[in-house]
Amino acid sequence: MHAQRTKRILVTAVAGAVAAIGALAPATSAEAAPSAAGKRSLVKVLAADGVRFDKNWKDFDIMEAAALAVLDAKPDSPVGLLARGGTRLTAFLPTDRAFQRLVRSLTGSTPRTEKRTVAAILAAADVDTIETILLYHVVPARTLTSPKVVAAAKKGGTVTTAQGGTIKLHVIKGAVTLLDKDRDARNPRAIPALLDLNRGNRQVAHGIDRVLRPADL
C-alpha cells in the first residue's frame, strides 16, 4: 500500500512538471562570461570508472544507471544535457548510498548491492518519474562552483531546477543543506569531499548524501 501511495504522489509530481521539463533559464552574463571554461561533460565524470556497479557506495554508479535508463527509453530527454559539455549546468549528484537510503525509506527494505538498488528503483517508479527526479537535481544554464553555492546557502537562496521546481539552500549546523519538497524526510547535505566535480568546465557537480524529492512523500 505504501509503495502504491508513493507511486501516485510521484506520478502527480511528473504531471505537474511536464510543462517545465527541458525549459532552460537563460544564463546570466556573469556566469556566461568565462569563455575559457572547458566543455567536459558530467557524463564523462560519471563514466570515469567505467559503466558498471561496484562496492563503492560513495560514487555515482546508480545515478549513471538511472540516467542511461531514461535516455534509453527517451533519447530526446532533457537528461541528455548532462552529456552536452558545452551547455552550462550544475548538478547535485546523490551518491549510491543516497539511492540505497531512498529505497529503504520508500520500501522499508535495504538492498545490499548497487545492482539490487537500481532494480528496486526501477520497480518502484516508471521512466517518466525517474526522469523528473533526475531533472530535479539539475540547475540549468548556471555554473555554480562551491563558493557560489555556499554564498547562496548563507543567504537562504533558492535555485530553479530543470524539472521546474525549486530547491532552497541553507547552512545548517555548518553544512550546506538542500531543502526539497518532502517535509518529513531528512534534507540532503553537500558532501565536502565531493564538491566541485569537473570544476573548470561549464558543467560542475556536487555530491549529496540523500536523493532530492520533488514531492512530499
C-alpha positions in Angstrom: 0.0 0.0 0.0 2.8 2.4 0.9 4.6 1.7 -2.4 1.3 2.4 -4.3 0.9 5.7 -2.5 4.5 6.7 -3.3 3.9 5.9 -7.0 0.7 8.1 -7.0 2.5 11.0 -5.4 5.5 10.8 -7.8 3.2 10.5 -10.8 1.4 13.6 -9.7 4.8 15.4 -9.5 5.5 14.2 -13.0 2.3 15.6 -14.3 2.9 18.9 -12.7 6.4 19.1 -14.2 5.7 18.1 -17.8 5.4 21.7 -19.0 8.6 22.7 -17.3 10.9 19.8 -18.3 13.6 21.0 -20.6 12.7 24.7 -20.2 16.1 26.3 -19.6 16.5 29.6 -17.9 18.9 32.0 -19.6 22.4 32.2 -18.2 23.3 35.4 -16.5 26.1 37.4 -18.2 28.4 36.9 -15.2 28.0 33.1 -15.4 28.3 33.0 -19.2 31.4 35.3 -19.4 34.3 32.9 -18.9 34.8 31.7 -22.4 37.8 29.7 -21.3 35.6 27.3 -19.3 36.1 23.7 -20.6 33.4 21.6 -22.2 34.0 18.3 -20.5 30.6 16.9 -19.7 29.3 15.4 -16.4 28.5 12.2 -18.2 32.3 11.7 -18.7 32.8 12.3 -15.0 30.1 9.7 -14.1 31.7 7.2 -16.5 35.2 7.8 -15.4 35.4 4.5 -13.6 33.5 2.6 -16.3 29.8 1.8 -16.7 29.5 -0.8 -14.0 28.4 -1.4 -10.5 30.9 -1.9 -7.7 31.2 -1.9 -3.9 32.0 1.7 -3.5 28.8 3.4 -2.2 30.4 6.9 -2.4 30.4 7.3 -6.1 27.6 7.7 -8.7 27.1 4.4 -10.4 23.3 4.4 -9.7 22.9 7.9 -10.8 24.6 7.0 -14.1 22.4 3.8 -14.5 19.2 5.8 -13.9 20.3 8.5 -16.4 21.1 5.8 -19.0 17.7 4.0 -18.4 15.9 7.3 -19.1 17.9 8.1 -22.2 17.5 4.5 -23.5 13.7 4.9 -23.3 13.6 8.6 -24.2 16.6 9.6 -26.3 15.4 13.2 -26.5 15.0 13.6 -22.8 16.5 16.8 -21.2 18.5 14.4 -19.1 20.8 14.3 -22.2 22.0 17.8 -21.2 24.4 16.0 -18.9 26.3 14.8 -22.0 26.5 18.2 -23.7 29.6 19.7 -22.2 29.1 23.0 -23.9 25.8 23.6 -22.0 26.2 25.2 -18.7 24.6 23.5 -15.7 25.1 22.5 -12.1 24.1 19.1 -10.8 23.6 17.9 -7.3 24.5 14.2 -7.6 23.3 11.7 -5.0 25.8 9.0 -4.2 25.0 5.3 -4.5 24.4 5.3 -0.7 21.9 8.1 -1.1 19.8 5.9 -3.5 20.1 3.0 -1.1 18.7 5.2 1.6 15.9 6.3 -0.7 14.8 2.7 -1.3 14.9 1.9 2.4 12.8 5.0 3.1 10.2 4.1 0.5 10.0 0.4 0.8 11.3 -0.5 4.3 14.0 -2.8 2.9 17.7 -2.1 2.3 19.2 -3.5 -0.9 22.7 -4.9 -0.2 24.2 -4.2 -3.6 24.1 -1.4 -6.1 22.5 -3.6 -8.7 19.6 -4.6 -6.4 19.2 -0.9 -5.5 18.7 0.0 -9.2 16.3 -2.9 -9.6 14.3 -1.6 -6.6 14.2 1.9 -8.1 13.0 0.7 -11.5 10.3 -1.4 -9.8 9.0 1.5 -7.7 9.0 4.2 -10.5 8.5 4.4 -14.2 10.8 6.1 -16.6 8.9 9.4 -16.5 9.1 9.5 -12.8 12.8 8.8 -12.7 13.3 11.5 -15.4 11.5 14.0 -13.2 13.6 13.1 -10.2 16.9 13.4 -12.1 15.9 16.7 -13.6 15.1 18.0 -10.1 18.8 17.6 -9.3 19.9 19.8 -12.2 20.2 23.6 -12.2 20.3 24.6 -15.9 22.3 27.4 -17.5 24.3 28.1 -14.4 27.8 27.0 -13.4 27.7 27.1 -9.6 31.0 26.3 -8.0 31.1 25.6 -4.3 31.8 29.3 -3.3 28.7 30.3 -5.1 26.7 27.5 -3.5 27.9 28.4 -0.1 27.2 32.1 -0.6 23.7 31.3 -1.7 23.2 29.0 1.2 24.3 31.6 3.7 21.6 33.9 2.3 18.9 31.2 2.2 18.8 31.4 -1.6 16.7 29.4 -4.0 17.7 27.7 -7.3 15.3 26.6 -10.0 15.8 23.2 -11.4 15.3 21.7 -14.9 12.3 19.9 -13.5 10.7 23.3 -12.9 10.7 23.1 -9.1 12.9 24.9 -6.7 15.4 24.0 -4.0 16.2 26.2 -1.1 19.8 26.3 0.1 20.7 26.8 3.7 23.7 26.3 6.0 22.5 24.1 8.9 25.0 23.1 11.6 27.8 24.2 9.4 26.7 22.0 6.4 25.2 23.2 3.1 21.7 21.7 3.2 19.3 21.4 0.3 15.6 21.8 1.2 13.3 19.8 -1.2 9.6 19.3 -1.3 9.4 16.4 1.2 8.7 17.9 4.6 9.3 14.7 6.6 12.5 13.1 5.2 15.9 14.4 6.2 17.2 17.0 3.8 20.2 16.2 1.7 23.6 17.7 2.6 26.5 18.5 0.4 29.5 16.2 0.9 32.7 18.3 1.4 34.9 15.7 -0.2 32.7 15.6 -3.3 32.3 19.3 -4.1 33.3 21.0 -7.4 33.4 17.8 -9.5 34.5 18.8 -13.0 35.5 22.3 -11.9 36.9 24.4 -14.6 34.3 23.3 -17.0 30.9 24.6 -17.9 29.2 21.7 -16.1 30.0 21.2 -12.4 28.6 18.9 -9.8 28.4 18.5 -6.1 27.9 15.2 -4.3 25.0 14.9 -1.8 24.1 12.3 0.8 20.4 12.0 0.0 18.2 12.0 -3.1 16.2 15.2 -3.6 12.5 14.7 -3.6 10.3 16.8 -5.9 7.1 15.9 -3.9 6.1 15.3 -0.3 6.2 11.5 0.1 
